[in-house]
Amino acid sequence: MMKGVDLGNWLVLEKWMSPELFDGTSAEDEVHLWRELSETAARERFKVHRDSWVRERDFVYLAANGIELIRIPVPFFIFGDVAPYVGCIEYLDEAFEWAQRHGQKIRARHPALDIIATRCLPLVVFRYEGECEPPCRRRPVP
């Protein structure tokens, strides 16, 4: 059996994990944070966060504690092809390098396979990132 962890809130923001990222806004998710901040402010906030939230030292620590598998949620805009979002593929590339260096495997979940970070998101217990456009319809949580 493999032991693994999820490195949430790095490439896909989750307000409950880092509420300070949303300071000064009423945004509840990444989509609305982009809408409330200027492009310059958003880019700087995201860069500071992504440059520090997960680093190689975390992979070293996880490997030392027997963690072999790391799951990384990835946003639909990871390649930087969806305005106004800034891509973040370089961070995922780093994660693969670190994992290889420390004998770990990565499971990077694409939005088509993962409920987190999809453009059309049914409501879940926590509201992650999501923008619903027709023909999508949000469904209430039972």
Contacts in CASP RR format, 6 or more apart in sequence:
PFRMAT RR
TARGET T0000
AUTHOR 0000-0000-0000
METHOD contacts of the structure
MODEL  1
MMKGVDLGNWLVLEKWMSPELFDGTSAEDEVHLWRELSETAARERFKVHR
DSWVRERDFVYLAANGIELIRIPVPFFIFGDVAPYVGCIEYLDEAFEWAQ
RHGQKIRARHPALDIIATRCLPLVVFRYEGECEPPCRRRPVP
2 68 0 8 1.000
2 69 0 8 1.000
2 105 0 8 1.000
3 66 0 8 1.000
3 67 0 8 1.000
3 68 0 8 1.000
3 69 0 8 1.000
4 67 0 8 1.000
4 68 0 8 1.000
4 69 0 8 1.000
4 70 0 8 1.000
4 71 0 8 1.000
5 62 0 8 1.000
5 67 0 8 1.000
5 69 0 8 1.000
5 70 0 8 1.000
5 71 0 8 1.000
6 70 0 8 1.000
6 71 0 8 1.000
6 72 0 8 1.000
6 73 0 8 1.000
7 54 0 8 1.000
7 58 0 8 1.000
7 70 0 8 1.000
7 71 0 8 1.000
7 72 0 8 1.000
7 73 0 8 1.000
7 95 0 8 1.000
8 14 0 8 1.000
8 17 0 8 1.000
8 72 0 8 1.000
8 73 0 8 1.000
9 17 0 8 1.000
9 18 0 8 1.000
9 53 0 8 1.000
10 50 0 8 1.000
10 53 0 8 1.000
10 54 0 8 1.000
10 72 0 8 1.000
10 91 0 8 1.000
11 50 0 8 1.000
11 72 0 8 1.000
11 73 0 8 1.000
11 74 0 8 1.000
11 75 0 8 1.000
11 78 0 8 1.000
11 88 0 8 1.000
11 91 0 8 1.000
11 92 0 8 1.000
12 30 0 8 1.000
12 73 0 8 1.000
12 74 0 8 1.000
12 75 0 8 1.000
12 116 0 8 1.000
12 117 0 8 1.000
12 128 0 8 1.000
12 129 0 8 1.000
13 21 0 8 1.000
13 29 0 8 1.000
13 30 0 8 1.000
13 33 0 8 1.000
13 46 0 8 1.000
13 49 0 8 1.000
13 129 0 8 1.000
14 126 0 8 1.000
14 128 0 8 1.000
15 21 0 8 1.000
15 22 0 8 1.000
15 27 0 8 1.000
15 28 0 8 1.000
15 29 0 8 1.000
16 126 0 8 1.000
18 49 0 8 1.000
18 53 0 8 1.000
21 33 0 8 1.000
21 45 0 8 1.000
21 49 0 8 1.000
22 28 0 8 1.000
22 33 0 8 1.000
25 32 0 8 1.000
25 33 0 8 1.000
25 36 0 8 1.000
25 37 0 8 1.000
26 32 0 8 1.000
26 36 0 8 1.000
27 33 0 8 1.000
27 35 0 8 1.000
27 36 0 8 1.000
28 127 0 8 1.000
29 127 0 8 1.000
29 128 0 8 1.000
29 129 0 8 1.000
29 130 0 8 1.000
30 75 0 8 1.000
30 128 0 8 1.000
30 129 0 8 1.000
30 130 0 8 1.000
31 129 0 8 1.000
31 130 0 8 1.000
31 131 0 8 1.000
33 42 0 8 1.000
33 45 0 8 1.000
34 42 0 8 1.000
34 84 0 8 1.000
34 85 0 8 1.000
37 45 0 8 1.000
39 84 0 8 1.000
42 84 0 8 1.000
42 86 0 8 1.000
43 86 0 8 1.000
46 86 0 8 1.000
46 88 0 8 1.000
47 86 0 8 1.000
50 88 0 8 1.000
50 91 0 8 1.000
54 91 0 8 1.000
54 95 0 8 1.000
56 94 0 8 1.000
56 98 0 8 1.000
56 101 0 8 1.000
59 70 0 8 1.000
59 95 0 8 1.000
59 98 0 8 1.000
59 99 0 8 1.000
59 101 0 8 1.000
59 102 0 8 1.000
59 104 0 8 1.000
60 102 0 8 1.000
62 70 0 8 1.000
62 102 0 8 1.000
62 104 0 8 1.000
63 102 0 8 1.000
63 103 0 8 1.000
63 104 0 8 1.000
67 104 0 8 1.000
68 103 0 8 1.000
68 104 0 8 1.000
68 105 0 8 1.000
69 104 0 8 1.000
69 105 0 8 1.000
69 106 0 8 1.000
69 107 0 8 1.000
70 95 0 8 1.000
70 99 0 8 1.000
70 104 0 8 1.000
70 105 0 8 1.000
70 106 0 8 1.000
70 107 0 8 1.000
71 106 0 8 1.000
71 107 0 8 1.000
71 108 0 8 1.000
71 109 0 8 1.000
72 92 0 8 1.000
72 95 0 8 1.000
72 106 0 8 1.000
72 107 0 8 1.000
72 108 0 8 1.000
72 109 0 8 1.000
73 109 0 8 1.000
73 114 0 8 1.000
73 116 0 8 1.000
73 117 0 8 1.000
74 88 0 8 1.000
74 92 0 8 1.000
74 108 0 8 1.000
74 109 0 8 1.000
74 110 0 8 1.000
74 111 0 8 1.000
74 114 0 8 1.000
74 117 0 8 1.000
75 85 0 8 1.000
75 87 0 8 1.000
75 88 0 8 1.000
75 111 0 8 1.000
75 117 0 8 1.000
75 129 0 8 1.000
76 82 0 8 1.000
76 111 0 8 1.000
76 117 0 8 1.000
76 118 0 8 1.000
76 119 0 8 1.000
77 85 0 8 1.000
77 86 0 8 1.000
77 87 0 8 1.000
77 88 0 8 1.000
78 87 0 8 1.000
78 88 0 8 1.000
78 89 0 8 1.000
78 92 0 8 1.000
79 87 0 8 1.000
79 89 0 8 1.000
80 86 0 8 1.000
80 87 0 8 1.000
80 88 0 8 1.000
80 89 0 8 1.000
81 87 0 8 1.000
92 108 0 8 1.000
95 106 0 8 1.000
95 108 0 8 1.000
96 106 0 8 1.000
98 104 0 8 1.000
99 105 0 8 1.000
99 106 0 8 1.000
109 116 0 8 1.000
111 117 0 8 1.000
111 118 0 8 1.000
111 119 0 8 1.000
112 118 0 8 1.000
115 121 0 8 1.000
115 122 0 8 1.000
115 124 0 8 1.000
115 128 0 8 1.000
116 128 0 8 1.000
116 129 0 8 1.000
117 128 0 8 1.000
117 129 0 8 1.000
117 130 0 8 1.000
118 130 0 8 1.000
119 130 0 8 1.000
119 131 0 8 1.000
119 132 0 8 1.000
119 133 0 8 1.000
119 136 0 8 1.000
120 130 0 8 1.000
120 131 0 8 1.000
120 132 0 8 1.000
120 133 0 8 1.000
120 136 0 8 1.000
121 127 0 8 1.000
121 128 0 8 1.000
121 129 0 8 1.000
121 130 0 8 1.000
121 131 0 8 1.000
121 132 0 8 1.000
121 138 0 8 1.000
122 138 0 8 1.000
122 139 0 8 1.000
123 138 0 8 1.000
123 139 0 8 1.000
123 140 0 8 1.000
123 141 0 8 1.000
124 141 0 8 1.000
125 141 0 8 1.000
132 138 0 8 1.000
END
